[in-house]
Amino acid sequence: MPPRRAALQSLTRPQSVDDDAFDIIWPASATRHSERHWTPVDTARQGARLLCGNQQLRVLDVGSGVGKFCIVGALTTRSHFTGIEQRLHLCQTARAVASEHAIERVRFLHGNAGNLDWSAFEAFYLFNPFQEHLNPYDDPIDDTIPLAEHRFHAYVRMTYGKLMSLPPGVRVLTYHGYGGRFPPDYACVARERSGTDFVTVWTKVEP
Ligand SMILES: C[S@@+](CC[C@H](N)C(=O)[O-])C[C@H]1O[C@@H](n2cnc3c(N)ncnc32)[C@H](O)[C@@H]1O
């Protein structure tokens, strides 16, 4: 079996999947930042399962990078995954990998998550997407966007506002949080140790 097909196949087995072995589905230039900026494959699989279970949800990955969470999620659950990514080249890489392997139920949008209507989704993933604005010199993804602390605070406020506006029942998965709190009408419903932190699922409860 070709190595990249074998890497994708490895997701179907219950054993832990090695990130270096799995990451060969992306060009090497896209995985230079894998350890720090992209979700570990085991965590993506565990988190997607915790978020979706056996349901068919419409999931938005806020800041999808090269698409690692969405691709693993689409291959291991029944849900539909949309990634939104502000960096065009990362979005194009994610689209190319999904297309090359004919991965279904996944799509990637280029743009700022703040400009997207989140009400089209029932579930969300937040892997600390705005952190780079606080540590701009610590292994940056690239220099294609301006990094500034005030942007971190603006994006956290934007996310809080979006979470407030969503209807009861929505589910949100975090890994390393998102930099802010959850509105008071969200409850933590699941939490498991994973990777270098926890995967945590929050849901908005009825008033
Ligand atoms: C920590 S990486 C996570 C990538 C992906 N979710 C994963 O888990 O593999 C965060 C990503 O969010 C993107 N990002 C940050 N702020 C964004 C925004 N406001 N709109 C869209 N993308 C954003 C960054 O460019 C980066 O690729």
The ligand as a Tripos MOL2 file, in Angstrom:
@<TRIPOS>MOLECULE
LIG
   27    29     1     0     0
SMALL
NO_CHARGES

@<TRIPOS>ATOM
      1 C1         -3.0770   26.5280   16.8190 C.3       1 LIG1
      2 S1         -3.4270   26.5300   15.0630 S.3       1 LIG1
      3 C2         -4.6410   25.2280   15.0320 C.3       1 LIG1
      4 C3         -4.8200   24.5780   13.6740 C.3       1 LIG1
      5 C4         -5.8630   23.4740   13.5900 C.3       1 LIG1
      6 N1         -7.1080   23.8490   14.2460 N.3       1 LIG1
      7 C5         -5.3630   22.2030   14.1940 C.2       1 LIG1
      8 O1         -5.7920   21.9220   15.3030 O.co2     1 LIG1
      9 O2         -4.5510   21.4920   13.6200 O.co2     1 LIG1
     10 C6         -4.4100   28.0140   14.9230 C.3       1 LIG1
     11 C7         -4.7140   28.4470   13.5100 C.3       1 LIG1
     12 O3         -5.7330   29.4390   13.5950 O.3       1 LIG1
     13 C8         -5.5440   30.3840   12.5700 C.3       1 LIG1
     14 N2         -6.2630   31.6060   12.9770 N.ar      1 LIG1
     15 C9         -5.9800   32.3870   14.0460 C.ar      1 LIG1
     16 N3         -6.8710   33.3940   14.1500 N.ar      1 LIG1
     17 C10        -7.7520   33.2330   13.1170 C.ar      1 LIG1
     18 C11        -8.9110   33.9530   12.6910 C.ar      1 LIG1
     19 N4         -9.3380   35.0290   13.3430 N.pl3     1 LIG1
     20 N5         -9.5750   33.5060   11.6030 N.ar      1 LIG1
     21 C12        -9.1560   32.4020   10.9280 C.ar      1 LIG1
     22 N6         -8.0470   31.6910   11.2830 N.ar      1 LIG1
     23 C13        -7.3650   32.0920   12.3720 C.ar      1 LIG1
     24 C14        -4.0310   30.5270   12.4850 C.3       1 LIG1
     25 O4         -3.6210   31.0590   11.2330 O.3       1 LIG1
     26 C15        -3.5870   29.0740   12.7100 C.3       1 LIG1
     27 O5         -3.4250   28.4040   11.4950 O.3       1 LIG1
@<TRIPOS>BOND
     1     1     2 1
     2     2     3 1
     3     2    10 1
     4     3     4 1
     5     4     5 1
     6     5     6 1
     7     5     7 1
     8     7     8 2
     9     7     9 1
    10    10    11 1
    11    11    12 1
    12    11    26 1
    13    12    13 1
    14    13    14 1
    15    13    24 1
    16    14    15 ar
    17    14    23 ar
    18    15    16 ar
    19    16    17 ar
    20    17    18 ar
    21    17    23 ar
    22    18    19 1
    23    18    20 ar
    24    20    21 ar
    25    21    22 ar
    26    22    23 ar
    27    24    25 1
    28    24    26 1
    29    26    27 1
@<TRIPOS>SUBSTRUCTURE
     1 LIG1         1 GROUP 0 **** ****
